[in-house]
Amino acid sequence: MSSGAPADSELFADAGGSGGSGGSAGATGPTGAGRGGGVSRASHGRTTITFYLSDNLRNRARAAYRSTSFHEKDASWSEMLTKALLAEVERRERAHNSGQRFPGSEEPLNPGRPIGY
């Protein structure tokens, strides 16, 4: 997206957090980077996805959310995490696919890290 603002359909993907209080980012968030999934469908085309991150990053992100959510007009913890994920997806689309979206799929991701990392 060129405007920098995510579309509502992408922005409000349910990351499993609990509204405005900071939720539990140690277990859920807006990526499929976890061990193959932990994906469940919510209503209105939203998805809950489980992934792993360090306690330090979780705490840092929660502090940033609590300190800036009003100024950034984040409706929820899930919205902030979705904005962060969307920024990385768009960066990779620009860097590796001429700014075009990669074709999507409902196929589960392979668990674990790819060989060679």
C-alpha positions in Angstrom: 0.0 0.0 0.0 1.4 3.3 -0.9 -0.5 5.4 1.6 1.3 3.8 4.5 -2.1 3.1 6.2 -3.3 -0.5 6.2 -6.7 -1.3 4.7 -9.3 -2.1 7.3 -9.5 -5.7 6.0 -5.8 -6.2 6.7 -5.6 -4.0 9.8 -8.2 -5.7 12.0 -6.9 -9.3 11.7 -7.4 -10.6 15.2 -4.1 -11.3 16.8 -5.6 -12.9 19.8 -4.7 -10.0 22.1 -7.1 -8.6 24.6 -8.2 -5.2 23.3 -6.4 -2.2 24.8 -4.7 -3.7 27.9 -1.7 -5.2 26.2 -2.8 -8.8 25.9 -0.4 -11.7 26.1 1.9 -11.4 23.1 4.0 -14.4 24.3 1.5 -16.8 22.7 -0.4 -15.0 20.0 0.2 -12.4 17.3 -0.3 -11.7 13.7 2.2 -14.0 12.0 2.4 -17.6 10.9 6.0 -17.8 12.0 5.2 -20.3 14.8 5.7 -24.0 14.6 3.4 -24.6 11.7 0.4 -22.7 12.8 -1.9 -22.6 15.8 -4.2 -20.9 13.4 -7.9 -20.6 14.1 -10.6 -18.7 12.1 -12.5 -16.0 13.8 -15.6 -14.2 12.5 -15.5 -11.6 9.7 -12.5 -13.2 7.9 -10.1 -12.7 10.8 -7.5 -15.2 12.0 -5.8 -15.9 15.3 -2.2 -17.1 14.8 0.2 -18.4 17.4 3.9 -17.5 17.3 6.9 -17.2 19.6 8.9 -14.1 20.7 11.2 -13.3 23.5 9.9 -11.9 26.8 12.1 -8.8 26.2 10.5 -8.1 22.8 7.0 -8.7 24.2 7.6 -6.3 27.1 9.1 -3.7 24.8 6.2 -3.9 22.4 3.6 -3.7 25.2 5.4 -0.7 26.7 5.4 1.0 23.3 1.7 0.2 22.8 0.8 1.5 26.2 2.8 4.7 25.7 1.7 5.5 22.2 -1.6 3.9 21.4 -3.6 7.1 21.9 -1.3 9.2 19.8 -1.1 6.5 17.1 -4.9 5.9 17.2 -4.5 2.2 17.8 -7.9 0.7 18.5 -6.3 -2.3 20.2 -3.1 -4.3 20.8 -4.1 -6.5 17.8 -4.2 -3.4 15.6 -0.7 -2.3 16.6 0.7 -5.8 15.9 -1.1 -6.0 12.6 0.4 -2.6 11.6 3.9 -3.9 12.4 3.4 -7.2 10.5 1.9 -5.3 7.5 4.9 -3.0 7.4 7.3 -6.0 7.2 5.1 -7.7 4.5 5.1 -4.6 2.4 8.8 -4.1 2.8 9.4 -7.7 1.5 7.0 -7.2 -1.4 8.9 -4.0 -2.4 12.3 -5.7 -1.9 11.6 -9.0 -3.5 8.5 -8.7 -5.7 8.6 -5.3 -7.3 6.1 -4.0 -4.7 3.5 -6.6 -5.8 1.7 -8.9 -3.4 2.9 -12.4 -3.3 0.2 -15.0 -4.1 -1.6 -16.1 -1.0 -2.5 -19.5 0.2 -4.4 -21.2 3.0 -1.8 -24.0 3.0 -0.1 -24.4 6.4 3.6 -23.2 6.7 6.2 -25.8 7.4 7.1 -26.1 11.0 10.6 -25.0 12.2 13.3 -23.1 10.5 14.3 -23.6 6.8 17.5 -25.6 6.4 20.5 -23.3 5.9 19.8 -20.7 8.7 
